[in-house]
Amino acid sequence: MRKRIAIIAHGGAGGLNYPRRRKSGLNKAVKAGYEILRQGGSSLDAVEAAAIILEDTKIFNAGTGSYFNLTGDVEMDASVMTSELNFGAVGIIRDVRNPISVARMVMEKTDHLLLCGENAIKFARFMGMGYHDPKTKEKEHIWRRKKAKCESNYFKKIGDFTDLYGTIGAVAIDQHGLVAVATSSGGINLRLPGRVGDTPVIGAGTYADRHGGASATGHGEQIMRHLIALRAVTFMAKMPAKQAGKKTIDYATKFGCRCGIIGLNKKGEVLCINNTKAMSWCYIKNGRLRSF
C-alpha cells in the first residue's frame, strides 16, 4: 500500500519569473509533505504542510506575497478537500498568515463549507490565528507599476494583467488511499475588491472524490465557468490520469480557459498539464522527485 503514496504541488500557471526561487519553494514543500506520507501520516496533513510552505514562500501568489487588488489590499482565497467529500474554504480573507489552515478549520470545526470576508477573519481570530500582514514590497512594486498602466476601463484592460494570476496547490495520496487537495490564492492582480476566484469554489479550483483529486490554477472566472477540477477528476474515473489531464486541457483550450491542472488518481498516477505559457510544479512518487 505504501508504494502508492505520492504528492504533487504547483506554483501557478502564468509567467515563470524567478524560476530558481519557485523550484526551491516547490521542492521544499513536496519534500515536507512526502515525509509526512512516508511516516504514515495523512494526505490532508501532507497537503496542508506543503501549502503552508508555499504560502510562506514570498515568490508565490498565495499567503505572504499575494497580489494586491485594485485598491492595494490583499484578499485571499483557500480551500481543502478530501476524497471522502469533506470540504472547507475561505474567501476574500485578509490579515492572516496561512489561509489554507483557516480553510481546514472551517472543514473540521464548523458545520459550514465556506466563510468569507470579515467573518472569516473573525473566525480565524477565534480559532487562535493572530494578525499577519501578507503584503510584501516586491508585490507592492508590481502593483504600482501595473496600476499606472490601468488608467481608464479596468475590464477592457484586464487582458494586460492575466500573466499575473497565480495560485498554489497540492494533491496527495496516503497509504490508506485517501486523496486530499489544498489550493490557496492571492487572486488576479488588480482585481476588483471583493472578487472571489475559483479557489474556494467546489469543483472549480479544488475537487476530490473516490476517483482522485485535482487543483487548478489560471484565470479563475473561466475555471469556475467550466468546473475544471471536477472535470479532471471525472475524467480520471474513466481513463488514466495523464489522459484525463489532456482531455481536460483540450476542453479548456476549446473554450478559451487559460489554466493549469495538477492531480492524482486513486492509483497514485500523476496528472500535470497546462495550456498557459508556463506552470511551475514538482512531485514525488516512489521516492523520486521531479520538477519543472
Secondary structure, 3 states (H helix, E strand, C coil): CHHHCEEEEEEEECCCCCHHHHHHHHHHHHHHHHHHHHCCCCHHHHHHHHHHHHHHCCCCCCCCCCCCCCCCCCCEEEEEEECCCCEEEEEEECCCCCHHHHHHHHHHHCCCCEEEHHHHHHHHHHCCCCCCCCCCHHHHHHHHHHHHHCCCCHHHHHHHHHHHCCCEEEEEECCCCCEEEEEEECCCCCCCCCCCCCCCCECCCEEEECCEEEEEEECHHHHHHHCHHHHHHHHHCCCCHHHHHHHHHHHHHHCCCCEEEEEEECCCCEEEEECCCCEEEEEEECCEEEEC
